[in-house]
Amino acid sequence: MSGKAQHNFSDLDVPIKEQGGTFEKIIIGQNCWVGNGAMIMANIGSDCIVGAGSVVISDVPERSIVAGNPAKVIGTRK
């Protein structure tokens, strides 16, 4: 898993490793299943399924099934 922000790299006059990083916590709701190797960089609502290897870059609504790179809603849990 990951977070919403990572390494700062906008200043070309400063080496990337010296620019530090930014971290913003993500929220994964209750009763979620996250497949193996998924990268989570956005909030996940409750009762969601994230497919293996998916890259989640935008918030996922509750009861959604998402998969892919970037992850897209492919279904809804009822």
N, CA, C and O atoms as a printed pandas DataFrame, in Angstrom:
     atom_number atom_name residue_name chain_id  residue_number  x_coord  y_coord  z_coord
0              1         N          MET        A               1    0.836   -1.178    0.000
1              2        CA          MET        A               1    0.000    0.000    0.000
2              3         C          MET        A               1    0.874    1.232    0.000
3              4         O          MET        A               1    2.074    1.176    0.269
4              5         N          SER        A               2    0.263    2.300   -0.297
5              6        CA          SER        A               2    0.984    3.544   -0.431
6              7         C          SER        A               2    0.140    4.643    0.169
7              8         O          SER        A               2   -0.775    4.373    0.946
8              9         N          GLY        A               3    0.436    5.871   -0.180
9             10        CA          GLY        A               3   -0.346    6.994    0.321
10            11         C          GLY        A               3   -0.708    7.914   -0.819
11            12         O          GLY        A               3   -0.401    7.632   -1.977
12            13         N          LYS        A               4   -1.364    9.022   -0.492
13            14        CA          LYS        A               4   -1.804    9.950   -1.532
14            15         C          LYS        A               4   -0.668   10.737   -2.154
15            16         O          LYS        A               4   -0.776   11.141   -3.312
16            17         N          ALA        A               5    0.397   10.967   -1.444
17            18        CA          ALA        A               5    1.522   11.745   -1.976
18            19         C          ALA        A               5    2.809   11.020   -1.626
19            20         O          ALA        A               5    2.845   10.222   -0.690
20            21         N          GLN        A               6    3.829   11.290   -2.354
21            22        CA          GLN        A               6    5.084   10.582   -2.129
22            23         C          GLN        A               6    6.259   11.541   -2.092
23            24         O          GLN        A               6    6.367   12.360   -1.179
24            25         N          HIS        A               7    7.121   11.447   -3.059
25            26        CA          HIS        A               7    8.361   12.215   -3.080
26            27         C          HIS        A               7    8.177   13.555   -3.777
27            28         O          HIS        A               7    7.495   13.657   -4.797
28            29         N          ASN        A               8    8.794   14.570   -3.208
29            30        CA          ASN        A               8    8.816   15.875   -3.867
30            31         C          ASN        A               8    9.927   15.849   -4.913
31            32         O          ASN        A               8   11.002   15.302   -4.667
32            33         N          PHE        A               9    9.671   16.439   -6.077
33            34        CA          PHE        A               9   10.675   16.399   -7.143
34            35         C          PHE        A               9   10.616   17.611   -8.058
35            36         O          PHE        A               9   11.189   17.584   -9.147
36            37         N          SER        A              10    9.934   18.677   -7.640
37            38        CA          SER        A              10    9.697   19.813   -8.538
38            39         C          SER        A              10   10.873   20.773   -8.682
39            40         O          SER        A              10   10.927   21.523   -9.657
40            41         N          ASP        A              11   11.817   20.773   -7.742
41            42        CA          ASP        A              11   12.942   21.715   -7.795
42            43         C          ASP        A              11   14.125   21.066   -8.509
43            44         O          ASP        A              11   14.796   20.202   -7.944
44            45         N          LEU        A              12   14.377   21.480   -9.742
45            46        CA          LEU        A              12   15.455   20.878  -10.530
46            47         C          LEU        A              12   16.842   21.221   -9.996
47            48         O          LEU        A              12   17.821   20.575  -10.369
48            49         N          ASP        A              13   16.941   22.223   -9.134
49            50        CA          ASP        A              13   18.234   22.623   -8.580
50            51         C          ASP        A              13   18.613   21.830   -7.334
51            52         O          ASP        A              13   19.723   21.979   -6.824
52            53         N          VAL        A              14   17.710   20.995   -6.838
53            54        CA          VAL        A              14   17.957   20.206   -5.632
54            55         C          VAL        A              14   17.786   18.730   -5.983
55            56         O          VAL        A              14   16.779   18.357   -6.584
56            57         N          PRO        A              15   18.761   17.875   -5.615
57            58        CA          PRO        A              15   18.606   16.441   -5.889
58            59         C          PRO        A              15   17.303   15.904   -5.278
59            60         O          PRO        A              15   16.914   16.304   -4.180
60            61         N          ILE        A              16   16.649   15.015   -5.984
61            62        CA          ILE        A              16   15.371   14.470   -5.532
62            63         C          ILE        A              16   15.478   13.914   -4.119
63            64         O          ILE        A              16   14.593   14.149   -3.296
64            65         N          LYS        A              17   16.545   13.185   -3.825
65            66        CA          LYS        A              17   16.656   12.576   -2.499
66            67         C          LYS        A              17   16.758   13.611   -1.385
67            68         O          LYS        A              17   16.553   13.275   -0.218
68            69         N          GLU        A              18   17.069   14.860   -1.718
69            70        CA          GLU        A              18   17.157   15.916   -0.712
70            71         C          GLU        A              18   15.882   16.756   -0.632
71            72         O          GLU        A              18   15.788   17.642    0.218
72            73         N          GLN        A              19   14.904   16.500   -1.494
73            74        CA          GLN        A              19   13.674   17.287   -1.503
74            75         C          GLN        A              19   12.623   16.776   -0.528
75            76         O          GLN        A              19   11.577   17.400   -0.351
76            77         N          GLY        A              20   12.899   15.655    0.094
77            78        CA          GLY        A              20   11.952   15.137    1.078
78            79         C          GLY        A              20   10.709   14.563    0.436
79            80         O          GLY        A              20   10.659   14.312   -0.768
80            81         N          GLY        A              21    9.715   14.364    1.270
81            82        CA          GLY        A              21    8.475   13.789    0.781
82            83         C          GLY        A              21    7.288   14.342    1.538
83            84         O          GLY        A              21    7.424   15.022    2.555
84            85         N          THR        A              22    6.138   14.030    1.015
85            86        CA          THR        A              22    4.886   14.455    1.619
86            87         C          THR        A              22    4.031   13.210    1.792
87            88         O          THR        A              22    3.947   12.381    0.886
88            89         N          PHE        A              23    3.399   13.076    2.943
89            90        CA          PHE        A              23    2.540   11.919    3.158
90            91         C          PHE        A              23    1.190   12.371    3.674
91            92         O          PHE        A              23    1.103   13.151    4.622
92            93         N          GLU        A              24    0.147   11.879    3.048
93            94        CA          GLU        A              24   -1.218   12.127    3.498
94            95         C          GLU        A              24   -1.871   10.767    3.700
95            96         O          GLU        A              24   -1.881    9.938    2.790
96            97         N          LYS        A              25   -2.413   10.537    4.882
97            98        CA          LYS        A              25   -3.016    9.241    5.182
98            99         C          LYS        A              25   -4.198    8.955    4.266
99           100         O          LYS        A              25   -4.905    9.858    3.818
100          101         N          ILE        A              26   -4.383    7.677    4.010
101          102        CA          ILE        A              26   -5.558    7.225    3.274
102          103         C          ILE        A              26   -6.474    6.506    4.254
103          104         O          ILE        A              26   -6.049    6.097    5.335
104          105         N          ILE        A              27   -7.725    6.358    3.867
105          106        CA          ILE        A              27   -8.696    5.633    4.687
106          107         C          ILE        A              27   -9.212    4.456    3.874
107          108         O          ILE        A              27   -9.667    4.616    2.741
108          109         N          ILE        A              28   -9.135    3.273    4.469
109          110        CA          ILE        A              28   -9.726    2.082    3.866
110          111         C          ILE        A              28  -10.888    1.699    4.760
111          112         O          ILE        A              28  -10.700    1.397    5.939
112          113         N          GLY        A              29  -12.093    1.711    4.200
113          114        CA          GLY        A              29  -13.305    1.449    4.972
114          115         C          GLY        A              29  -13.367    0.032    5.521
115          116         O          GLY        A              29  -12.498   -0.799    5.260
116          117         N          GLN        A              30  -14.413   -0.214    6.282
117          118        CA          GLN        A              30  -14.616   -1.524    6.892
118          119         C          GLN        A              30  -15.053   -2.549    5.849
119          120         O          GLN        A              30  -15.674   -2.216    4.840
120          121         N          ASN        A              31  -14.707   -3.802    6.125
121          122        CA          ASN        A              31  -15.152   -4.933    5.315
122          123         C          ASN        A              31  -14.687   -4.841    3.861
123          124         O          ASN        A              31  -15.445   -5.142    2.939
124          125         N          CYS        A              32  -13.436   -4.421    3.666
125          126        CA          CYS        A              32  -12.857   -4.343    2.319
126          127         C          CYS        A              32  -11.907   -5.504    2.082
127          128         O          CYS        A              32  -11.338   -6.057    3.023
128          129         N          TRP        A              33  -11.744   -5.864    0.827
129          130        CA          TRP        A              33  -10.767   -6.864    0.433
130          131         C          TRP        A              33   -9.860   -6.219   -0.600
131          132         O          TRP        A              33  -10.321   -5.706   -1.619
132          133         N          VAL        A              34   -8.557   -6.252   -0.319
133          134        CA          VAL        A              34   -7.566   -5.673   -1.231
134          135         C          VAL        A              34   -6.713   -6.811   -1.770
135          136         O          VAL        A              34   -6.036   -7.503   -1.010
136          137         N          GLY        A              35   -6.749   -6.998   -3.075
137          138        CA          GLY        A              35   -6.009   -8.079   -3.705
138          139         C          GLY        A              35   -4.500   -7.899   -3.615
139          140         O          GLY        A              35   -4.005   -6.788   -3.423
140          141         N          ASN        A              36   -3.789   -8.987   -3.756
141          142        CA          ASN        A              36   -2.334   -9.017   -3.666
142          143         C          ASN        A              36   -1.688   -8.049   -4.655
143          144         O          ASN        A              36   -2.053   -8.018   -5.830
144          145         N          GLY        A              37   -0.734   -7.264   -4.177
145          146        CA          GLY        A              37    0.040   -6.380   -5.035
146          147         C          GLY        A              37   -0.649   -5.084   -5.420
147          148         O          GLY        A              37   -0.099   -4.309   -6.203
148          149         N          ALA        A              38   -1.840   -4.829   -4.890
149          150        CA          ALA        A              38   -2.540   -3.577   -5.213
150          151         C          ALA        A              38   -1.813   -2.395   -4.580
151          152         O          ALA        A              38   -1.274   -2.503   -3.479
152          153         N          MET        A              39   -1.804   -1.276   -5.280
153          154        CA          MET        A              39   -1.239   -0.033   -4.751
154          155         C          MET        A              39   -2.399    0.908   -4.473
155          156         O          MET        A              39   -3.181    1.228   -5.369
156          157         N          ILE        A              40   -2.503    1.346   -3.233
157          158        CA          ILE        A              40   -3.622    2.190   -2.814
158          159         C          ILE        A              40   -3.103    3.593   -2.562
159          160         O          ILE        A              40   -2.312    3.806   -1.644
160          161         N          MET        A              41   -3.539    4.552   -3.366
161          162        CA          MET        A              41   -3.108    5.943   -3.231
162          163         C          MET        A              41   -4.302    6.881   -3.109
163          164         O          MET        A              41   -4.196    8.071   -3.404
164          165         N          ALA        A              42   -5.438    6.343   -2.673
165          166        CA          ALA        A              42   -6.653    7.132   -2.487
166          167         C          ALA        A              42   -7.527    6.410   -1.466
167          168         O          ALA        A              42   -7.243    5.272   -1.092
168          169         N          ASN        A              43   -8.576    7.067   -1.022
169          170        CA          ASN        A              43   -9.479    6.485   -0.030
170          171         C          ASN        A              43  -10.350    5.403   -0.658
171          172         O          ASN        A              43  -10.745    5.493   -1.821
172          173         N          ILE        A              44  -10.641    4.374    0.143
173          174        CA          ILE        A              44  -11.488    3.269   -0.284
174          175         C          ILE        A              44  -12.697    3.239    0.648
175          176         O          ILE        A              44  -12.536    3.174    1.867
176          177         N          GLY        A              45  -13.900    3.285    0.088
177          178        CA          GLY        A              45  -15.112    3.221    0.903
178          179         C          GLY        A              45  -15.305    1.834    1.501
179          180         O          GLY        A              45  -14.609    0.889    1.130
180          181         N          SER        A              46  -16.249    1.714    2.425
181          182        CA          SER        A              46  -16.552    0.433    3.066
182          183         C          SER        A              46  -17.126   -0.559    2.062
183          184         O          SER        A              46  -17.721   -0.175    1.056
184          185         N          ASP        A              47  -16.934   -1.848    2.357
185          186        CA          ASP        A              47  -17.509   -2.957    1.584
186          187         C          ASP        A              47  -17.026   -3.012    0.137
187          188         O          ASP        A              47  -17.783   -3.400   -0.753
188          189         N          CYS        A              48  -15.778   -2.628   -0.105
189          190        CA          CYS        A              48  -15.217   -2.623   -1.464
190          191         C          CYS        A              48  -14.308   -3.816   -1.713
191          192         O          CYS        A              48  -13.809   -4.447   -0.781
192          193         N          ILE        A              49  -14.107   -4.106   -2.977
193          194        CA          ILE        A              49  -13.140   -5.104   -3.416
194          195         C          ILE        A              49  -12.201   -4.416   -4.397
195          196         O          ILE        A              49  -12.642   -3.756   -5.338
196          197         N          VAL        A              50  -10.889   -4.582   -4.164
197          198        CA          VAL        A              50   -9.864   -4.039   -5.056
198          199         C          VAL        A              50   -9.134   -5.230   -5.663
199          200         O          VAL        A              50   -8.551   -6.038   -4.941
200          201         N          GLY        A              51   -9.166   -5.337   -6.973
201          202        CA          GLY        A              51   -8.538   -6.460   -7.656
202          203         C          GLY        A              51   -7.026   -6.492   -7.486
203          204         O          GLY        A              51   -6.391   -5.453   -7.312
204          205         N          ALA        A              52   -6.457   -7.685   -7.538
205          206        CA          ALA        A              52   -5.013   -7.868   -7.415
206          207         C          ALA        A              52   -4.281   -7.049   -8.469
207          208         O          ALA        A              52   -4.686   -7.010   -9.630
208          209         N          GLY        A              53   -3.202   -6.395   -8.055
209          210        CA          GLY        A              53   -2.375   -5.624   -8.970
210          211         C          GLY        A              53   -2.954   -4.281   -9.383
211          212         O          GLY        A              53   -2.352   -3.577  -10.194
212          213         N          SER        A              54   -4.097   -3.914   -8.848
213          214        CA          SER        A              54   -4.730   -2.641   -9.216
214          215         C          SER        A              54   -3.947   -1.463   -8.657
215          216         O          SER        A              54   -3.268   -1.581   -7.637
216          217         N          VAL        A              55   -4.048   -0.323   -9.337
217          218        CA          VAL        A              55   -3.426    0.923   -8.875
218          219         C          VAL        A              55   -4.558    1.928   -8.683
219          220         O          VAL        A              55   -5.104    2.463   -9.648
220          221         N          VAL        A              56   -4.899    2.173   -7.420
221          222        CA          VAL        A              56   -6.016    3.054   -7.083
222          223         C          VAL        A              56   -5.484    4.471   -6.908
223          224         O          VAL        A              56   -4.737    4.743   -5.968
224          225         N          ILE        A              57   -5.868    5.384   -7.820
225          226        CA          ILE        A              57   -5.369    6.759   -7.764
226          227         C          ILE        A              57   -6.466    7.776   -7.477
227          228         O          ILE        A              57   -6.184    8.962   -7.308
228          229         N          SER        A              58   -7.717    7.320   -7.420
229          230        CA          SER        A              58   -8.810    8.228   -7.062
230          231         C          SER        A              58   -9.730    7.512   -6.075
231          232         O          SER        A              58   -9.784    6.283   -6.039
232          233         N          ASP        A              59  -10.454    8.302   -5.273
233          234        CA          ASP        A              59  -11.307    7.736   -4.233
234          235         C          ASP        A              59  -12.310    6.746   -4.816
235          236         O          ASP        A              59  -12.832    6.935   -5.915
236          237         N          VAL        A              60  -12.566    5.680   -4.046
237          238        CA          VAL        A              60  -13.472    4.612   -4.465
238          239         C          VAL        A              60  -14.741    4.682   -3.616
239          240         O          VAL        A              60  -14.657    4.637   -2.389
240          241         N          PRO        A              61  -15.925    4.792   -4.248
241          242        CA          PRO        A              61  -17.181    4.846   -3.489
242          243         C          PRO        A              61  -17.475    3.533   -2.761
243          244         O          PRO        A              61  -16.989    2.474   -3.160
244          245         N          GLU        A              62  -18.264    3.605   -1.703
245          246        CA          GLU        A              62  -18.658    2.412   -0.951
246          247         C          GLU        A              62  -19.279    1.362   -1.866
247          248         O          GLU        A              62  -19.938    1.690   -2.853
248          249         N          ARG        A              63  -19.059    0.098   -1.522
249          250        CA          ARG        A              63  -19.617   -1.074   -2.201
250          251         C          ARG        A              63  -19.166   -1.235   -3.648
251          252         O          ARG        A              63  -19.826   -1.920   -4.430
252          253         N          SER        A              64  -18.047   -0.611   -4.010
253          254        CA          SER        A              64  -17.546   -0.721   -5.386
254          255         C          SER        A              64  -16.587   -1.891   -5.537
255          256         O          SER        A              64  -15.921   -2.300   -4.586
256          257         N          ILE        A              65  -16.532   -2.411   -6.738
257          258        CA          ILE        A              65  -15.526   -3.395   -7.131
258          259         C          ILE        A              65  -14.668   -2.688   -8.169
259          260         O          ILE        A              65  -15.170   -2.253   -9.205
260          261         N          VAL        A              66  -13.366   -2.573   -7.889
261          262        CA          VAL        A              66  -12.467   -1.868   -8.801
262          263         C          VAL        A              66  -11.313   -2.764   -9.208
263          264         O          VAL        A              66  -10.911   -3.659   -8.465
264          265         N          ALA        A              67  -10.784   -2.512  -10.405
265          266        CA          ALA        A              67   -9.634   -3.268  -10.896
266          267         C          ALA        A              67   -8.960   -2.469  -11.997
267          268         O          ALA        A              67   -9.572   -1.600  -12.619
268          269         N          GLY        A              68   -7.692   -2.775  -12.227
269          270        CA          GLY        A              68   -6.960   -2.189  -13.339
270          271         C          GLY        A              68   -5.938   -1.153  -12.928
271          272         O          GLY        A              68   -5.775   -0.836  -11.750
272          273         N          ASN        A              69   -5.242   -0.627  -13.952
273          274        CA          ASN        A              69   -4.223    0.402  -13.765
274          275         C          ASN        A              69   -4.440    1.476  -14.828
275          276         O          ASN        A              69   -4.054    1.295  -15.983
276          277         N          PRO        A              70   -5.054    2.588  -14.444
277          278        CA          PRO        A              70   -5.555    2.906  -13.104
278          279         C          PRO        A              70   -6.847    2.140  -12.813
279          280         O          PRO        A              70   -7.572    1.745  -13.727
280          281         N          ALA        A              71   -7.115    1.942  -11.534
281          282        CA          ALA        A              71   -8.312    1.196  -11.129
282          283         C          ALA        A              71   -9.577    1.938  -11.540
283          284         O          ALA        A              71   -9.687    3.155  -11.392
284          285         N          LYS        A              72  -10.527    1.169  -12.061
285          286        CA          LYS        A              72  -11.830    1.714  -12.453
286          287         C          LYS        A              72  -12.916    0.838  -11.848
287          288         O          LYS        A              72  -12.707   -0.352  -11.610
288          289         N          VAL        A              73  -14.067    1.430  -11.605
289          290        CA          VAL        A              73  -15.192    0.666  -11.070
290          291         C          VAL        A              73  -15.685   -0.295  -12.155
291          292         O          VAL        A              73  -16.046    0.117  -13.257
292          293         N          ILE        A              74  -15.689   -1.585  -11.813
293          294        CA          ILE        A              74  -16.156   -2.601  -12.763
294          295         C          ILE        A              74  -17.439   -3.269  -12.277
295          296         O          ILE        A              74  -18.027   -4.086  -12.985
296          297         N          GLY        A              75  -17.868   -2.916  -11.066
297          298        CA          GLY        A              75  -19.091   -3.498  -10.529
298          299         C          GLY        A              75  -19.432   -2.884   -9.186
299          300         O          GLY        A              75  -18.679   -2.083   -8.632
300          301         N          THR        A              76  -20.592   -3.282   -8.678
301          302        CA          THR        A              76  -21.065   -2.808   -7.380
302          303         C          THR        A              76  -21.540   -4.003   -6.573
303          304         O          THR        A              76  -22.225   -4.886   -7.089
304          305         N          ARG        A              77  -21.167   -4.020   -5.299
305          306        CA          ARG        A              77  -21.649   -5.073   -4.405
306          307         C          ARG        A              77  -23.042   -4.703   -3.925
307          308         O          ARG        A              77  -23.287   -3.559   -3.543
308          309         N          LYS        A              78  -23.955   -5.668   -3.943
309          310        CA          LYS        A              78  -25.342   -5.392   -3.531
310          311         C          LYS        A              78  -25.676   -6.104   -2.259
311          312         O          LYS        A              78  -26.797   -5.989   -1.763
